[in-house]
Amino acid sequence: MPYKDPEKERAWRLNHKEHLKAYSKARATEKAEEIRVQRKAHYDAHREELLTKAKTYRESHREELKAKDRAYYNAHRDIRKIKDKLHYNTHRDRILHQQHLYSQSHRMERRAYSKVYRESHRETLKGKKKREYQAHRAKWLARYRLRYLNDPEAAKKRVREWRLAHPQQYKAYMQAYSQIHAEELRARNTIYRQAHPEMMKASRLKYQLAHPDEYKAWFQAYAARRRGAPGKFTGPQWKAIKIAYRGRCAYCGKKTNKLTVDHVHPLVLNGSNFPDNIVPACSQCNSSKGGRFPTTIPPVRLLL
């Protein structure tokens, strides 16, 4: 070294920075193996001391190191990705073993940290997972399918628990899915009904007995769709119509528990299936009226 004075030495190093860098690089290239052996020997001899020193430094400069690493990663993102991938592929078994050992020894700590992180980065993780799923959809579906085949009962239980915990989200998801895959679902349901006629008949009968008003509303909507008539009404609306007529026929005034749905403006004459065209009628009046206009218009017409 040309100078023994620290200030002069520092100034000399600054003036010859490029020369020193080139010299160090050339020396490291020439004696790479020797340097590596020396460093490894030094590390093995002072391992505990070096690890303790590094840990102490990281804890005392945590935020500074985080900011520095983040800035460097953002500036060299592509290079870092390539290096990290190469390092992982080269030392995959050792890395996985170390991760497994660490997870086993810090199980509760990792769970607590993961829970806090997920709650504080919920939207970021959701977006990341969605992008990952869209980019590798086939791989994710294969993974889900394998997980289901390995333990179908556990998978069904998870789905049931999620549905109960997120009813509105599940309803919105199913509505969106039905709209996107309408043709596929219709074809699948048709095939299933044709393959299981007795089961479908028993299922419809069970639903009809348990939900008579909803079943009538569904059946009338189905009949209206087949005739190309617009509109529909719900089970609660049909119940409200019957209450408004006090459980009596809109034409003869007869009180009965077996009221049928009648369209004042018949469907065959381009009538609608909206609630304002629906009245309760006994089976005799409904049959005698048929597909004609009634001789007397019912006095109560609901706009539900």
C-alpha positions in Angstrom: 0.0 0.0 0.0 1.6 3.4 -1.0 0.3 5.2 2.1 0.1 4.4 5.8 -2.1 7.4 6.6 -5.7 6.2 6.5 -7.0 9.4 4.9 -4.4 9.3 2.2 -5.1 5.6 1.7 -8.8 6.2 1.3 -8.2 9.0 -1.2 -5.8 6.8 -3.2 -8.4 4.0 -3.3 -11.1 6.4 -4.6 -8.8 7.6 -7.3 -7.9 4.1 -8.4 -11.3 2.5 -7.8 -11.7 1.0 -11.3 -8.1 -0.3 -11.3 -8.6 -2.0 -7.9 -11.9 -3.5 -9.0 -10.3 -5.0 -12.2 -7.4 -6.3 -10.1 -9.7 -7.9 -7.5 -11.8 -9.5 -10.3 -8.8 -10.9 -12.1 -7.4 -12.3 -8.9 -10.7 -13.8 -8.0 -10.9 -15.5 -11.4 -7.4 -16.8 -11.2 -7.6 -18.1 -7.6 -11.3 -18.8 -7.4 -10.9 -22.3 -6.0 -8.3 -21.2 -3.5 -10.4 -18.3 -2.3 -13.5 -20.6 -2.1 -11.6 -23.1 0.1 -10.2 -20.3 2.3 -13.6 -18.8 2.8 -15.2 -22.2 3.6 -12.5 -23.0 6.1 -12.9 -19.7 7.8 -16.7 -20.1 7.9 -16.4 -23.7 9.3 -14.0 -22.5 12.0 -16.1 -19.5 13.1 -19.6 -20.7 12.1 -21.4 -19.9 15.3 -19.7 -16.6 15.8 -20.5 -15.5 12.2 -24.2 -16.7 12.4 -24.7 -14.8 15.7 -23.1 -11.7 14.3 -25.2 -11.8 11.1 -28.4 -12.4 13.1 -27.6 -9.5 15.4 -26.9 -7.2 12.5 -30.2 -8.2 10.7 -32.3 -7.6 13.8 -30.8 -4.2 14.4 -31.0 -3.1 10.7 -34.2 -4.9 9.7 -36.1 -2.0 8.0 -32.9 -0.7 6.4 -32.1 -4.2 4.9 -35.7 -4.7 3.8 -35.7 -1.4 1.9 -32.3 -2.1 0.4 -33.3 -5.6 -0.7 -36.6 -4.3 -2.2 -34.9 -1.6 -4.1 -32.3 -3.9 -5.5 -34.9 -6.5 -6.4 -37.0 -4.0 -8.3 -34.0 -2.7 -10.1 -32.7 -6.2 -11.1 -36.0 -8.1 -11.2 -35.4 -10.2 -14.3 -31.8 -11.1 -13.3 -32.8 -12.0 -9.8 -35.6 -14.2 -11.1 -33.2 -16.1 -13.3 -30.7 -16.5 -10.5 -33.2 -17.6 -7.9 -34.7 -20.1 -10.3 -31.3 -21.5 -11.2 -30.3 -21.7 -7.5 -33.5 -23.4 -6.6 -33.2 -26.0 -9.4 -29.6 -26.7 -8.5 -30.2 -27.1 -4.7 -33.8 -28.1 -4.7 -33.6 -31.1 -2.4 -31.5 -29.2 0.2 -33.8 -26.2 0.1 -36.9 -28.3 0.5 -35.3 -30.2 3.4 -34.3 -27.0 5.2 -37.8 -25.6 4.7 -39.3 -28.7 6.1 -37.0 -28.7 9.2 -37.7 -25.0 9.8 -41.5 -25.5 9.4 -41.4 -28.4 11.9 -39.5 -26.4 14.5 -41.4 -23.1 14.0 -44.9 -24.5 13.3 -46.9 -22.2 15.6 -44.8 -19.1 14.8 -45.3 -19.7 11.0 -49.0 -20.2 11.4 -49.4 -16.9 13.4 -47.3 -15.0 10.9 -49.2 -16.5 7.9 -52.5 -15.6 9.5 -51.5 -11.9 10.1 -50.0 -11.6 6.6 -53.1 -13.0 4.9 -55.4 -10.7 6.8 -53.2 -7.6 6.0 -52.7 -8.5 2.3 -56.0 -10.1 1.5 -56.7 -8.2 -1.7 -53.2 -8.5 -3.0 -53.1 -12.3 -2.4 -56.6 -12.7 -4.0 -55.4 -10.9 -7.1 -52.2 -12.8 -7.3 -54.0 -16.2 -6.9 -56.5 -15.2 -9.6 -53.8 -14.3 -12.0 -51.9 -17.5 -11.2 -55.1 -19.5 -11.8 -55.8 -17.8 -15.1 -52.3 -18.3 -16.3 -52.1 -22.0 -15.3 -55.7 -23.1 -15.2 -55.1 -26.6 -16.4 -52.5 -27.2 -13.7 -54.7 -25.9 -10.9 -57.7 -28.0 -12.1 -55.5 -31.1 -12.2 -54.3 -30.3 -8.7 -57.8 -29.9 -7.4 -59.0 -33.1 -9.1 -56.1 -35.1 -7.6 -56.8 -33.6 -4.1 -60.5 -34.6 -4.5 -59.7 -38.1 -5.6 -57.2 -38.6 -2.7 -59.8 -37.6 -0.1 -63.3 -36.9 -1.5 -65.1 -36.6 1.9 -62.6 -34.0 3.2 -63.0 -32.0 -0.1 -66.8 -32.1 0.1 -66.7 -31.0 3.8 -64.5 -28.0 2.9 -66.9 -27.0 0.1 -69.9 -27.3 2.5 -68.2 -25.2 5.2 -67.2 -22.5 2.7 -70.8 -22.3 1.3 -72.2 -21.9 4.8 -69.6 -19.3 5.7 -70.0 -17.3 2.4 -73.7 -17.6 1.2 -73.9 -14.4 -0.7 -70.5 -14.9 -2.4 -71.5 -18.4 -3.3 -74.9 -17.3 -4.7 -73.2 -14.6 -6.8 -70.6 -17.1 -8.1 -73.2 -19.6 -9.1 -75.3 -17.0 -10.9 -72.2 -15.8 -12.9 -71.2 -19.4 -13.6 -74.7 -20.3 -14.8 -74.8 -17.3 -17.2 -71.3 -18.1 -18.6 -71.9 -21.9 -19.0 -75.7 -21.8 -19.7 -75.6 -24.0 -22.8 -73.1 -26.5 -21.2 -75.3 -26.8 -18.1 -78.5 -27.2 -20.1 -77.0 -30.0 -22.1 -75.6 -31.7 -19.0 -78.9 -31.5 -17.1 -80.7 -32.9 -20.1 -78.4 -35.9 -20.3 -78.7 -36.5 -16.6 -82.5 -36.3 -16.6 -82.7 -38.8 -19.5 -80.4 -41.2 -17.7 -82.2 -40.9 -14.3 -85.9 -40.5 -15.0 -87.2 -42.2 -11.9 -84.8 -40.3 -9.6 -85.8 -37.0 -11.2 -89.5 -37.8 -10.8 -89.1 -38.6 -7.2 -87.0 -35.5 -6.6 -89.7 -33.3 -8.3 -92.4 -34.9 -6.2 -90.5 -34.4 -3.0 -89.9 -30.7 -3.8 -93.5 -30.2 -4.9 -94.8 -31.5 -1.5 -92.3 -29.5 0.5 -92.6 -26.2 -1.5 -96.1 -26.2 -3.2 -96.1 -22.4 -3.9 -92.5 -22.3 -5.3 -93.2 -25.4 -7.5 -96.3 -23.8 -9.0 -94.4 -20.6 -9.8 -91.6 -22.7 -11.3 -94.0 -24.8 -13.4 -95.9 -21.8 -14.7 -92.6 -20.1 -15.6 -91.6 -23.3 -17.5 -94.9 -23.4 -19.3 -94.7 -19.7 -20.2 -91.2 -20.1 -21.6 -92.3 -22.9 -23.8 -95.1 -20.7 -25.2 -92.7 -17.7 -25.5 -94.6 -15.7 -23.0 -92.7 -13.0 -21.1 -92.6 -12.6 -17.3 -92.4 -14.7 -14.2 -93.5 -14.7 -10.6 -92.1 -16.2 -7.4 -93.5 -18.5 -4.8 -93.9 -15.7 -2.2 -95.7 -13.6 -4.8 -98.2 -16.5 -5.5 -98.7 -16.9 -1.8 -99.4 -13.1 -1.5 -102.0 -13.3 -4.3 -103.8 -16.1 -2.6 -103.9 -14.1 0.7 -105.2 -11.1 -1.2 -108.2 -13.2 -2.4 -108.5 -14.8 1.1 -108.0 -18.2 -0.3 -111.0 -18.0 -2.6 -111.5 -18.5 -6.3 -111.3 -15.2 -8.2 -114.3 -16.2 -10.4 -116.8 -18.1 -8.2 -115.6 -17.1 -4.8 -115.3 -20.7 -3.6 -112.9 -21.3 -0.8 -110.5 -24.2 -1.3 -107.0 -25.4 -0.4 -106.4 -26.5 -4.0 -106.3 -23.2 -5.9 -104.7 -23.2 -9.3 -102.8 -20.5 -11.2 -104.9 -18.8 -13.9 -103.8 -16.2 -16.4 -106.6 -13.6 -16.9 -105.2 -12.8 -20.3 -104.5 -16.4 -21.6 -101.0 -17.4 -22.6 -102.3 -18.8 -25.9 -103.6 -15.3 -26.7 -100.2 -13.6 -26.1 -100.8 -13.1 -22.4 -97.9 -12.6 -19.9 -96.7 -14.5 -16.9 -96.3 -11.4 -14.8 -98.0 -11.3 -11.3 -100.5 -8.7 -12.5 -102.0 -11.2 -14.9 -102.2 -14.0 -12.2 -105.3 -14.9 -10.2 -106.2 -17.9 -8.1 -109.0 -20.1 -9.5 -110.6 -23.4 -8.5 -110.0 -26.3 -10.9 -113.6 -26.2 -12.2 -113.4 -22.5 -13.1 -109.9 -22.8 -14.6 -111.0 -25.8 -16.8 -114.2 -24.1 -18.0 -112.4 -20.9 -18.8 -109.7 -22.7 -20.8 -107.8 -20.5 -23.2 -110.5 -17.8 -23.5 -110.9 -14.4 -21.8 -113.1 -14.6 -18.7 -116.7 -13.3 -18.9 -116.1 -11.2 -15.8 -112.7 -9.7 -14.9 -111.6 -10.4 -11.3 -111.9 -7.3 -9.2 -108.5 -7.6 -7.5 -105.4 -7.3 -9.8 -102.1 -7.2 -7.9 -99.0 -5.3 -9.0 -96.3 -7.3 -7.1 
